[in-house]
Amino acid sequence: MAAYFTAFGNSSINITFDVVHRGANKLAAVGHEVLVCTSRETLRSQRLPDELRAMLEPFTMSKVEARRSLGVE
């Protein structure tokens, strides 16, 4: 299984999950999740902290790049 960041918004992070069937080198399942940064007090969305974005953005990959690195297309 692989999990990777595919996009960053002002207040959100998109994460994609790929499950690979190694024997067949094919995707067995795909999922995605959108995480939204919120205020603890109001639960309203808020801008991602610059420090968090700076730490995570270098790990952003397109689905094509990620799947190529997994050996599936």
Secondary structure, 3 states (H helix, E strand, C coil): CEEEEEEECCCEEEEEEEEEECCCCEEEEEEEEEEECECCCCCCECCCCHHHHHHHHHHECCHHHHHHHHCCC
